[in-house]
């Protein structure tokens, strides 16, 4: 019997962080697991490439050491070496630069804020952990800010923090509860990974292979037929695979497209219709040297812009003395995309931080519209669980599944949720 002809316990569609995480958890419980990845290599948006000696993620990536995802990765013996940026940086407002710090003491000397603005911002930040975010899940971030803050500059500062923590730039649609919870997590610190996020992918892959997981690239699944314990998957080359369970880590729209019966996919159809992708314009640059050693991190206050020299605290170069710079613009969900305008905006932002950057460039890459995650945390978003009730044996995982947390935390926790459900179900059969 060939690998394609055998019946698998679980087939996972997609070899990104969610798919790899689920595969390790399942294989450790002696499940026969197959990962089918449509691309030429696994990793998805966590892949890192080497260019001109710099190690580039797809835009700026950071992991939250105190988030739920890291706890799961540590249970799987994944190490996350790297460095954390300083809590202070540079703020650009009305074409001027100011020190950026959340320290109440340092704020007292800031020329950016007047005394009443300082007082309100200190009260806001110091009181965040007292907010019970469960009670404001269905209130928009905009409505919450308007009800609780008076000073316009303080509102801008808080929206800036919200963008930084969630990548989301849509306060009128996004949930105050979800975003504020993410801000709380962000204020506990982030970590940039040595070697880029590829090190996370490589460790998960090695763990998966060591437990007997089979990984096949270049397999784009187009059809999902049947239900547990007899599910058939068909790829774009008409190869078929049979399994008892499926975990799809693709987007809700792509997962829905595999299920041909509208009757069997009402839950997926709801998720597809409600999930709005969160996107950004990102510009990744490798410099021979940085022309401003004092600025390693910067944010725009009146513009939704981001700058980080991640190589200042993490090993992101194969050649000595290189600097890997990530810039980004947090895109509003309802704004018409204008790649040239956004790129020029980022260039002007960089000009203020690194005046002679063009003389030091060895590589640059502009990504005008990159999906950061697939579900805006909106006020009307239902709880999205891993199990699809109409199709026994079908589970979903990924950054759009609201098991716990946002971004990679959502991917990892939903992967564990799906894997645990399958393991638990097997015990009752």
Secondary structure in CASP SS format (residue, H / E / C, confidence):
PFRMAT SS
TARGET T0000
AUTHOR 0000-0000-0000
METHOD secondary structure of the structure
MODEL  1
X C 1.00
X C 1.00
X C 1.00
X C 1.00
X C 1.00
X C 1.00
X E 1.00
X E 1.00
X E 1.00
X E 1.00
X E 1.00
X E 1.00
X E 1.00
X C 1.00
X C 1.00
X C 1.00
X H 1.00
X H 1.00
X H 1.00
X H 1.00
X H 1.00
X H 1.00
X H 1.00
X H 1.00
X H 1.00
X H 1.00
X H 1.00
X C 1.00
X C 1.00
X C 1.00
X C 1.00
X C 1.00
X E 1.00
X E 1.00
X E 1.00
X E 1.00
X C 1.00
X C 1.00
X C 1.00
X C 1.00
X C 1.00
X C 1.00
X C 1.00
X H 1.00
X H 1.00
X H 1.00
X C 1.00
X E 1.00
X E 1.00
X E 1.00
X E 1.00
X C 1.00
X C 1.00
X E 1.00
X E 1.00
X E 1.00
X E 1.00
X C 1.00
X C 1.00
X C 1.00
X C 1.00
X C 1.00
X E 1.00
X C 1.00
X C 1.00
X C 1.00
X C 1.00
X H 1.00
X H 1.00
X H 1.00
X H 1.00
X H 1.00
X H 1.00
X H 1.00
X H 1.00
X C 1.00
X C 1.00
X C 1.00
X C 1.00
X C 1.00
X C 1.00
X E 1.00
X E 1.00
X C 1.00
X C 1.00
X C 1.00
X C 1.00
X C 1.00
X E 1.00
X E 1.00
X E 1.00
X E 1.00
X E 1.00
X C 1.00
X C 1.00
X E 1.00
X E 1.00
X E 1.00
X E 1.00
X E 1.00
X C 1.00
X C 1.00
X C 1.00
X H 1.00
X H 1.00
X H 1.00
X H 1.00
X C 1.00
X C 1.00
X C 1.00
X C 1.00
X C 1.00
X C 1.00
X C 1.00
X H 1.00
X H 1.00
X H 1.00
X H 1.00
X H 1.00
X H 1.00
X H 1.00
X H 1.00
X H 1.00
X H 1.00
X H 1.00
X H 1.00
X H 1.00
X H 1.00
X H 1.00
X H 1.00
X C 1.00
X C 1.00
X H 1.00
X H 1.00
X H 1.00
X H 1.00
X C 1.00
X C 1.00
X C 1.00
X E 1.00
X H 1.00
X H 1.00
X H 1.00
X H 1.00
X H 1.00
X H 1.00
X H 1.00
X H 1.00
X C 1.00
X C 1.00
X C 1.00
X H 1.00
X H 1.00
X H 1.00
X H 1.00
X H 1.00
X H 1.00
X H 1.00
X H 1.00
X H 1.00
X H 1.00
X H 1.00
X H 1.00
X H 1.00
X H 1.00
X H 1.00
X C 1.00
X C 1.00
X C 1.00
X C 1.00
X C 1.00
X C 1.00
X C 1.00
X E 1.00
X E 1.00
X H 1.00
X H 1.00
X H 1.00
X H 1.00
X H 1.00
X H 1.00
X H 1.00
X H 1.00
X H 1.00
X H 1.00
X H 1.00
X C 1.00
X C 1.00
X C 1.00
X C 1.00
X E 1.00
X E 1.00
X E 1.00
X C 1.00
X C 1.00
X C 1.00
X C 1.00
X H 1.00
X H 1.00
X H 1.00
X H 1.00
X H 1.00
X H 1.00
X H 1.00
X H 1.00
X H 1.00
X H 1.00
X H 1.00
X H 1.00
X H 1.00
X C 1.00
X C 1.00
X C 1.00
X E 1.00
X E 1.00
X E 1.00
X C 1.00
X C 1.00
X C 1.00
X C 1.00
X E 1.00
X E 1.00
X E 1.00
X E 1.00
X E 1.00
X E 1.00
X E 1.00
X C 1.00
X C 1.00
X E 1.00
X E 1.00
X E 1.00
X E 1.00
X E 1.00
X E 1.00
X C 1.00
X C 1.00
X C 1.00
X C 1.00
X E 1.00
X E 1.00
X E 1.00
X E 1.00
X E 1.00
X E 1.00
X E 1.00
X E 1.00
X E 1.00
X C 1.00
X C 1.00
X C 1.00
X H 1.00
X H 1.00
X H 1.00
X H 1.00
X H 1.00
X H 1.00
X H 1.00
X C 1.00
X C 1.00
X C 1.00
X H 1.00
X H 1.00
X H 1.00
X C 1.00
X H 1.00
X H 1.00
X H 1.00
X H 1.00
X H 1.00
X H 1.00
X H 1.00
X H 1.00
X H 1.00
X C 1.00
X C 1.00
X C 1.00
X E 1.00
X E 1.00
X E 1.00
X E 1.00
X E 1.00
X E 1.00
X E 1.00
X E 1.00
X E 1.00
X E 1.00
X C 1.00
X C 1.00
X C 1.00
X C 1.00
X C 1.00
X C 1.00
X C 1.00
X C 1.00
X C 1.00
X E 1.00
X E 1.00
X E 1.00
X E 1.00
X C 1.00
X C 1.00
X C 1.00
X C 1.00
X E 1.00
X E 1.00
X E 1.00
X E 1.00
X E 1.00
X H 1.00
X H 1.00
X H 1.00
X C 1.00
X C 1.00
X C 1.00
X C 1.00
X E 1.00
X C 1.00
X C 1.00
X C 1.00
X C 1.00
X C 1.00
X E 1.00
X E 1.00
X E 1.00
X E 1.00
X E 1.00
X E 1.00
X E 1.00
X E 1.00
X C 1.00
X C 1.00
X C 1.00
X C 1.00
X C 1.00
X C 1.00
X C 1.00
X C 1.00
X H 1.00
X H 1.00
X H 1.00
X H 1.00
X H 1.00
X H 1.00
X H 1.00
X H 1.00
X H 1.00
X H 1.00
X H 1.00
X H 1.00
X H 1.00
X H 1.00
X H 1.00
X C 1.00
X C 1.00
X C 1.00
X H 1.00
X H 1.00
X H 1.00
X H 1.00
X E 1.00
X E 1.00
X E 1.00
X E 1.00
X E 1.00
X E 1.00
X E 1.00
X E 1.00
X E 1.00
X E 1.00
X E 1.00
X E 1.00
X E 1.00
X C 1.00
X C 1.00
X C 1.00
X C 1.00
X E 1.00
X C 1.00
X C 1.00
X C 1.00
X C 1.00
X C 1.00
X C 1.00
X C 1.00
X C 1.00
X E 1.00
X C 1.00
X C 1.00
X C 1.00
X C 1.00
X C 1.00
X C 1.00
X E 1.00
X E 1.00
X E 1.00
X C 1.00
X C 1.00
X C 1.00
X C 1.00
X C 1.00
X C 1.00
X C 1.00
X C 1.00
X C 1.00
X C 1.00
X H 1.00
X H 1.00
X H 1.00
X H 1.00
X H 1.00
X H 1.00
X H 1.00
X H 1.00
X H 1.00
X H 1.00
X H 1.00
X H 1.00
X H 1.00
X H 1.00
X H 1.00
X H 1.00
X H 1.00
X H 1.00
X H 1.00
X H 1.00
X H 1.00
X H 1.00
X C 1.00
END
